[in-house]
Amino acid sequence: MSTVLVLIHHDDGIIRKPSLELLTLARRLGEPAAVVHGGAGEALIDALGRYGVTTVYSITPPEPPSYRPMVEALALADLAASTAPAAVLVSSGPGGTEVAARVAVRLDAGIITGAVDVTTGPDGPVVTQSVFAGGWFTESRVRRGTPVITVRPNAVTAEPAPEPAHAAVRTVTAEPVSAAVPRVVASRAKAATGRPGLADATVVVAGGRGAGSAEGFAVIERLADALGGAVGASRAATDLTWCPHDLQIGQTGKTVAPQLYLAGGISGAIQHRAGMQGSRTIVAINKDPKAPIFQIADFGVVGDLHTVVPALIDEIRKRRG
Ligand code: FAD
């Protein structure tokens, strides 16, 4: 069976959810081999084994004082050149897309970005992309070289392998790249909010133009905190600078698929739906009973979010004691 190289991102040994999703997808295509940058400790190797990884390529030095995507891209490209995998899988997002693009250039291979599914075909992996705001799906395949594929977070549900594998670790010495690196990461700061990231959250509370103002948007954040969830937003809310752009959900923002998606003051434009319609349960609060978001909502409250959301927060607090 061919191997599938998967770039793994982790926080101090805890594998990030999008990487677990990549491993789940990789098992459908072949034998997952993980490429880890930042030291592969025992717990991390065990966790990779539970997701069916048979080989872990540990890139050293663990944290060189250089720009990480470049180090990852060089290591991945070298490994792909020497092991001829069925595909290279990287999670979508600004960092991942940069790595994948660099790998494809170095391999002189084709790249497909933003996949929502990958299956095996007679001539190699077949990649599904969602286009026109989720209205259509396309299937494509790479015709030149090792397919390099970026996969959208939340497109696949992460599931451990039915049989855990024993992962063998191989150390890969990273090429010195500092001279060629245009940027240097001086320090990394964790987000100060203490909230989960959008990609990892099981609950997302998103606000839109209906919040009325930056101050009004704060009620959305308070509900997210009461539920231990992440904050998301429509493009209208981010364009109005009521919250940072990286919280935008939709066609030109992030794709989320939490257990619970709560939308307050969001109309449900097709471009917004493209980023959240895979959520397990959708709750919408909107004062317009004809708002399109109600067409996809499992539960809807017709009302002013400035009345409904504070009442909801009070109720959650009461029930939690
Ligand atoms: P609106 O459409 O203005 O809706 C506001 C809603 O709030 C209304 O339904 C209203 O009834 C309700 N409301 C008002 N006051 C209250 C209140 N007090 N209480 C309760 N409800 C209230 N959008 C995205 O979100 N993500 C994207 O990635 C994205 N990409 C795009 C890409 C392209 C190429 C284009 C053309 C557009 C894109 N958009 C995207 C924009 C999208 O078309 C919509 O304009 C946007 O989603 C609207 O945001 P909204 O629902 O917050 O605002």
Boltz pocket constraint, residues with backbone or C-beta under 6 A from the ligand:
constraints:
  - pocket:
      binder: B
      contacts: [[A, 207], [A, 208], [A, 209], [A, 210], [A, 211], [A, 212], [A, 233], [A, 234], [A, 235], [A, 236], [A, 237], [A, 248], [A, 249], [A, 250], [A, 251], [A, 252], [A, 253], [A, 254], [A, 264], [A, 265], [A, 266], [A, 267], [A, 268], [A, 269], [A, 270], [A, 271], [A, 272], [A, 275], [A, 285], [A, 286], [A, 287], [A, 288], [A, 291], [A, 303], [A, 304], [A, 305], [A, 306]]
      max_distance: 6.0
